[in-house]
Amino acid sequence: MIEKEEMPRGGVPLGHRTADYWFDLPQELIAQDPLEDRSSSRLLVLDKKTGARKHGTFRDILQYLEPGDAMILNDTKVIPARLLGQREGTGAAVEILLLKRLEADVWECLVRPGKKLRPGARAVFGDGTQKAEILEVAEGGNRLVRFEFEGIFEEVLDRLGEMPLPPYITHKLKDRDRYQTVYAKYEGSAAAPTAGLHFTPELLDEVRAKGVNTGFVTLHVGLGTFRPVKVDDVEQHTMHTEWYNVPPETADLINRTHAAGHRVICVGTTSCRTVESAADENGVVHPGSDETSIFIYPGYRFRAMDALITNFHLPESTLIMLVSAFAGRENVLAAYQEAVEKRYRFFSFGDAMLITDHIQ
């Protein structure tokens, strides 16, 4: 229930204004490179009920896990979706970013320069083994692009494409695998589920050895993840759509875990959005594939997730709104302020948070 004194002018409740999620972040705290050792990132643990905070390294996650818990991970794999080439005929530079496959050789894409790449325009990449034609302008200014290639598309893309790093990362990635989780399996993402980047195979083995069960879902992350909220009232924001799959064994694991009184811990906001999309009003998670445009912000009632492992997110983003829905906006912003003061590393290659309750 929102109290009257929490209702600002204009009738928009606190926590429902985009500006309510602003925080000041020094540019130098945006991590530009991944750490050599994935699990050596710092970890801020936040008690979502009391706002209490503790600090450590990511390996300390083990002390907050209990036998019988279920950890849910997103096993999507990032494709090298960024193609750099030239316009056919003029040689002018062209950039195409693959977003969503519509047919075997047709993709919805972001293109640059948008004004020049109208329907009928053609581009060539690499040694000419891949070409592209702009078919039409899609909703939001994206383009439908048909690709022509010799051989197997995925193999050509693997050779010619680059990892589609977020716009705030300006350094070139030395090792492509560092923008993949160690359990990445199913290709389709334009961005990594970055909370999972902190896990090593050895740490996952230790998690399982402690009696924690692991389950996998797939959500192919779209670039809408990085789009800013451009409306003042959060409720007016149109959320992007992403494809997900919950295997029967994962749905069963989640439901058995809850029935036994244990916690479901989501690794990343993408895993959270998946299990919440697949859960009914009673919190029962159903297997299957679908598309979701679920938008989680304060006022949302969580049905399937009990704890969350996540990174530090952009100001005024849908992701910091999701985290605030789970832990409370004031708790989250206070934790972010302390993370800034303690010089945590932010965003995709940055440090991690565990949001739970009853931390010791």
C-alpha positions as CSV (number, residue, x, y, z in Angstrom):
1,M,0.0,0.0,0.0
2,I,1.4,3.4,-1.0
3,E,0.9,6.0,1.7
4,K,-0.4,9.4,0.7
5,E,2.8,11.2,1.8
6,E,4.7,9.0,-0.7
7,M,2.6,10.4,-3.6
8,P,4.5,13.2,-5.3
9,R,3.0,15.9,-7.4
10,G,1.5,14.6,-10.6
11,G,0.0,11.6,-8.9
12,V,2.9,9.2,-9.8
13,P,3.9,7.1,-6.7
14,L,7.5,7.2,-5.5
15,G,9.3,4.3,-7.2
16,H,7.2,4.7,-10.3
17,R,9.1,7.7,-11.7
18,T,12.2,6.9,-13.8
19,A,14.1,9.7,-12.0
20,D,13.6,7.7,-8.8
21,Y,16.3,5.3,-10.0
22,W,19.1,7.7,-10.8
23,F,22.4,7.5,-9.0
24,D,25.7,9.3,-9.7
25,L,28.3,6.9,-11.0
26,P,31.9,8.0,-11.7
27,Q,32.9,7.0,-15.3
28,E,36.1,5.3,-14.0
29,L,34.0,2.7,-12.1
30,I,32.5,1.2,-15.3
31,A,34.5,-2.0,-15.7
32,Q,36.1,-2.1,-19.2
33,D,37.8,-5.5,-19.0
34,P,36.9,-8.8,-17.3
35,L,39.1,-10.0,-14.4
36,E,41.5,-12.8,-15.2
37,D,39.9,-15.0,-12.5
38,R,36.1,-14.9,-12.9
39,S,35.4,-15.7,-9.2
40,S,37.7,-13.1,-7.8
41,S,35.1,-10.3,-8.3
42,R,33.9,-8.5,-5.2
43,L,30.6,-9.4,-3.7
44,L,28.1,-7.1,-1.9
45,V,25.5,-9.1,0.0
46,L,22.3,-7.2,0.7
47,D,19.5,-8.2,3.1
48,K,16.4,-7.4,1.2
49,K,14.3,-7.1,4.4
50,T,16.6,-5.0,6.7
51,G,18.9,-3.3,4.2
52,A,22.0,-4.7,6.0
53,R,25.1,-5.2,3.9
54,K,28.2,-7.3,3.9
55,H,31.2,-7.3,1.6
56,G,33.5,-10.0,0.4
57,T,34.6,-11.8,-2.8
58,F,32.4,-13.8,-5.1
59,R,33.8,-17.1,-3.8
60,D,32.1,-16.2,-0.5
61,I,28.8,-17.0,-2.2
62,L,29.1,-20.5,-0.8
63,Q,28.6,-19.4,2.8
64,Y,25.2,-18.0,1.9
65,L,23.9,-21.1,0.1
66,E,22.2,-23.9,2.0
67,P,21.7,-27.6,1.1
68,G,18.4,-28.1,-0.7
69,D,18.5,-24.7,-2.4
70,A,18.1,-24.5,-6.1
71,M,20.3,-22.3,-8.2
72,I,18.8,-21.4,-11.6
73,L,21.2,-20.3,-14.4
74,N,20.6,-19.0,-17.9
75,D,22.4,-21.2,-20.4
76,T,22.0,-18.9,-23.5
77,K,25.1,-18.3,-25.6
78,V,26.1,-15.0,-27.1
79,I,26.5,-15.0,-30.9
80,P,29.2,-12.8,-32.5
81,A,26.4,-10.7,-33.8
82,R,28.3,-7.5,-34.8
83,L,29.2,-7.4,-38.5
84,L,31.4,-4.7,-39.9
85,G,31.5,-4.3,-43.6
86,Q,31.1,-1.9,-46.6
87,R,28.2,-0.7,-48.7
88,E,28.2,-2.4,-52.1
89,G,29.2,0.1,-54.7
90,T,30.4,2.9,-52.5
91,G,32.6,1.2,-50.0
92,A,31.2,3.3,-47.2
93,A,31.5,1.7,-43.7
94,V,28.5,-0.3,-42.5
95,E,27.6,-2.0,-39.2
96,I,24.9,-4.5,-38.8
97,L,23.9,-6.0,-35.4
98,L,21.9,-9.2,-35.5
99,L,18.9,-9.1,-33.0
100,K,16.5,-11.9,-33.9
101,R,16.4,-14.6,-36.5
102,L,13.1,-14.6,-38.4
103,E,13.9,-17.1,-41.2
104,A,16.9,-19.2,-42.2
105,D,18.6,-16.2,-43.8
106,V,16.5,-13.2,-42.6
107,W,17.2,-11.4,-39.4
108,E,15.9,-8.3,-37.6
109,C,18.9,-6.1,-37.1
110,L,20.2,-2.7,-35.9
111,V,22.1,-1.0,-38.7
112,R,24.4,2.0,-39.0
113,P,24.2,4.4,-40.7
114,G,20.4,4.0,-40.5
115,K,19.6,6.9,-42.8
116,K,21.7,5.4,-45.6
117,L,20.6,1.8,-45.2
118,R,17.2,1.9,-46.7
119,P,15.3,-1.0,-48.4
120,G,17.3,-2.2,-51.3
121,A,20.7,-1.2,-50.0
122,R,23.3,-3.9,-50.0
123,A,26.5,-4.6,-47.9
124,V,29.4,-7.0,-48.1
125,F,31.5,-8.4,-45.3
126,G,34.9,-9.9,-45.0
127,D,36.2,-11.6,-48.1
128,G,32.8,-11.4,-49.8
129,T,31.5,-14.8,-48.5
130,Q,28.7,-12.9,-46.8
131,K,26.5,-10.2,-48.2
132,A,23.3,-8.6,-47.0
133,E,20.3,-6.8,-48.5
134,I,18.0,-4.5,-46.5
135,L,14.5,-5.7,-47.1
136,E,12.3,-3.3,-45.0
137,V,12.2,-1.0,-42.0
138,A,10.7,-2.7,-39.0
139,E,9.0,-1.2,-35.9
140,G,11.3,1.0,-33.9
141,G,13.6,1.7,-36.9
142,N,15.2,-1.8,-36.9
143,R,15.8,-3.4,-40.3
144,L,14.8,-6.8,-41.8
145,V,18.0,-8.0,-43.5
146,R,18.5,-11.0,-45.8
147,F,21.9,-12.5,-45.8
148,E,23.7,-14.3,-48.7
149,F,26.5,-16.6,-47.8
150,E,28.6,-19.5,-48.8
151,G,28.5,-22.5,-46.5
152,I,26.9,-22.6,-43.1
153,F,25.7,-19.3,-41.7
154,E,26.9,-19.9,-38.1
155,E,30.4,-20.8,-39.3
156,V,30.6,-17.7,-41.5
157,L,29.3,-15.6,-38.6
158,D,31.8,-17.1,-36.2
159,R,34.6,-16.1,-38.6
160,L,33.4,-12.6,-39.5
161,G,31.4,-11.4,-36.5
162,E,32.5,-9.7,-33.3
163,M,31.0,-9.9,-29.9
164,P,28.3,-7.2,-29.4
165,L,29.6,-5.6,-26.3
166,P,27.5,-3.0,-24.5
167,P,28.0,0.6,-25.7
168,Y,29.6,1.6,-22.3
169,I,32.5,-0.9,-22.9
170,T,35.0,0.8,-25.2
171,H,37.9,-1.6,-24.9
172,K,38.3,-4.4,-27.4
173,L,37.7,-7.9,-25.9
174,K,40.9,-9.9,-26.1
175,D,39.2,-13.3,-25.4
176,R,35.8,-13.8,-26.9
177,D,35.0,-16.5,-24.3
178,R,35.2,-14.0,-21.5
179,Y,31.8,-12.7,-22.6
180,Q,30.3,-16.1,-22.3
181,T,29.3,-18.0,-19.1
182,V,31.2,-21.3,-18.6
183,Y,27.8,-23.1,-19.0
184,A,26.7,-21.3,-22.2
185,K,25.0,-23.8,-24.5
186,Y,22.2,-22.5,-26.8
187,E,23.1,-19.8,-29.2
188,G,20.8,-16.8,-29.6
189,S,21.8,-13.9,-27.4
190,A,22.9,-10.4,-28.4
191,A,24.2,-9.9,-24.8
192,A,25.6,-12.1,-22.1
193,P,23.6,-12.9,-18.9
194,T,26.4,-11.2,-17.0
195,A,25.7,-12.3,-13.4
196,G,26.8,-15.8,-14.6
197,L,30.2,-14.6,-15.7
198,H,31.5,-14.8,-12.1
199,F,31.2,-18.6,-12.0
200,T,34.0,-21.0,-12.8
201,P,33.5,-24.8,-13.3
202,E,35.3,-25.4,-10.0
203,L,33.0,-23.0,-8.1
204,L,29.9,-24.6,-9.6
205,D,31.3,-28.0,-8.5
206,E,31.6,-26.6,-4.9
207,V,28.1,-25.3,-5.1
208,R,26.8,-28.7,-6.0
209,A,29.0,-30.4,-3.4
210,K,27.3,-28.3,-0.7
211,G,24.0,-29.9,-1.7
212,V,22.7,-27.0,-3.8
213,N,20.9,-28.2,-6.9
214,T,21.5,-26.4,-10.2
215,G,18.9,-26.0,-13.0
216,F,19.0,-24.3,-16.4
217,V,16.6,-22.1,-18.3
218,T,17.3,-20.3,-21.6
219,L,16.4,-16.7,-22.3
220,H,18.0,-15.1,-25.3
221,V,19.0,-11.7,-24.2
222,G,18.1,-8.8,-26.5
223,L,19.7,-5.4,-26.8
224,G,16.6,-3.9,-25.3
225,T,18.3,-4.7,-22.0
226,F,20.5,-1.7,-22.6
227,R,17.8,0.7,-23.8
228,P,17.2,3.6,-21.4
229,V,13.7,4.2,-20.1
230,K,12.6,7.4,-21.9
231,V,9.3,8.1,-20.2
232,D,8.9,9.8,-16.8
233,D,6.3,7.4,-15.6
234,V,7.7,3.9,-15.4
235,E,4.3,2.4,-16.1
236,Q,4.3,4.0,-19.6
237,H,7.5,2.2,-20.6
238,T,7.1,-0.5,-23.3
239,M,9.2,-3.5,-22.5
240,H,11.2,-5.4,-25.1
241,T,10.3,-9.0,-25.9
242,E,12.6,-12.0,-25.5
243,W,12.3,-15.8,-26.1
244,Y,12.7,-18.2,-23.3
245,N,12.5,-21.9,-22.5
246,V,12.0,-23.7,-19.2
247,P,12.8,-27.4,-19.5
248,P,10.5,-29.9,-17.6
249,E,13.3,-30.9,-15.3
250,T,14.0,-27.3,-14.3
251,A,10.3,-26.6,-13.6
252,D,10.1,-29.7,-11.5
253,L,13.3,-28.7,-9.6
254,I,11.8,-25.3,-8.7
255,N,8.5,-26.7,-7.6
256,R,10.1,-29.5,-5.5
257,T,12.4,-27.0,-3.9
258,H,9.6,-24.7,-2.8
259,A,7.5,-27.7,-1.7
260,A,10.4,-28.7,0.6
261,G,10.7,-25.2,2.1
262,H,14.0,-24.3,0.4
263,R,15.0,-21.3,-1.7
264,V,15.1,-20.7,-5.5
265,I,18.1,-18.5,-6.2
266,C,18.2,-16.9,-9.7
267,V,21.6,-16.1,-11.3
268,G,20.9,-12.9,-13.1
269,T,17.8,-10.8,-14.0
270,T,17.3,-13.0,-17.1
271,S,16.8,-16.1,-15.1
272,C,14.5,-14.1,-12.8
273,R,12.4,-12.9,-15.7
274,T,12.2,-16.4,-17.1
275,V,11.0,-18.2,-13.9
276,E,8.6,-15.3,-13.1
277,S,7.2,-15.5,-16.6
278,A,6.7,-19.2,-16.3
279,A,5.1,-19.1,-12.8
280,D,1.4,-19.0,-12.3
281,E,-0.4,-17.0,-9.5
282,N,0.3,-19.8,-7.0
283,G,4.0,-19.8,-7.7
284,V,4.0,-23.0,-9.7
285,V,6.4,-22.9,-12.5
286,H,5.3,-24.5,-15.8
287,P,7.7,-25.9,-18.4
288,G,7.7,-24.7,-22.0
289,S,8.8,-22.1,-24.5
290,D,7.3,-18.6,-25.0
291,E,8.1,-15.0,-25.5
292,T,8.1,-12.6,-22.5
293,S,7.9,-8.9,-22.1
294,I,7.5,-9.0,-18.4
295,F,8.4,-5.7,-16.7
296,I,9.2,-6.0,-13.1
297,Y,9.3,-2.8,-11.0
298,P,8.2,-2.0,-7.4
299,G,4.8,-3.2,-6.6
300,Y,5.4,-6.5,-8.4
301,R,4.7,-9.7,-6.3
302,F,7.5,-12.3,-6.9
303,R,6.1,-15.8,-7.4
304,A,9.1,-18.0,-7.9
305,M,12.3,-16.3,-6.9
306,D,13.6,-16.2,-3.3
307,A,17.1,-14.8,-3.8
308,L,19.0,-13.1,-6.6
309,I,22.7,-13.0,-7.8
310,T,23.1,-10.0,-10.0
311,N,25.6,-7.3,-11.2
312,F,25.4,-3.6,-10.7
313,H,23.1,-2.0,-13.2
314,L,22.7,1.3,-15.1
315,P,20.9,4.2,-13.6
316,E,17.3,4.5,-14.6
317,S,17.3,1.1,-16.3
318,T,14.6,-1.6,-16.2
319,L,17.2,-3.8,-14.4
320,I,17.7,-1.5,-11.4
321,M,13.9,-1.3,-11.2
322,L,13.7,-5.1,-11.1
323,V,16.3,-5.3,-8.3
324,S,14.4,-2.5,-6.5
325,A,11.2,-4.4,-6.7
326,F,12.9,-7.3,-5.0
327,A,14.9,-5.6,-2.3
328,G,13.3,-2.2,-2.0
329,R,14.3,1.0,-3.8
330,E,15.8,2.7,-0.8
331,N,17.8,-0.4,0.2
332,V,19.2,-0.8,-3.4
333,L,20.1,2.8,-3.8
334,A,21.9,2.8,-0.4
335,A,23.8,-0.3,-1.4
336,Y,24.8,1.3,-4.7
337,Q,26.0,4.4,-3.0
338,E,28.1,2.3,-0.7
339,A,29.4,0.4,-3.7
340,V,30.5,3.6,-5.3
341,E,32.2,4.8,-2.1
342,K,34.0,1.5,-1.9
343,R,35.0,1.6,-5.6
344,Y,33.2,-1.5,-6.8
345,R,33.4,-2.2,-10.5
346,F,30.0,-1.6,-12.3
347,F,28.0,-3.2,-15.2
348,S,28.7,-6.2,-17.4
349,F,32.4,-6.9,-16.4
350,G,31.9,-5.5,-12.9
351,D,31.3,-6.9,-9.5
352,A,28.3,-8.8,-8.1
353,M,25.5,-8.6,-5.6
354,L,23.7,-11.3,-3.7
355,I,20.2,-10.2,-2.6
356,T,18.7,-12.5,0.0
357,D,17.4,-12.2,3.6
358,H,18.6,-13.1,7.1
359,I,22.2,-12.6,6.3
360,Q,24.5,-13.4,9.3
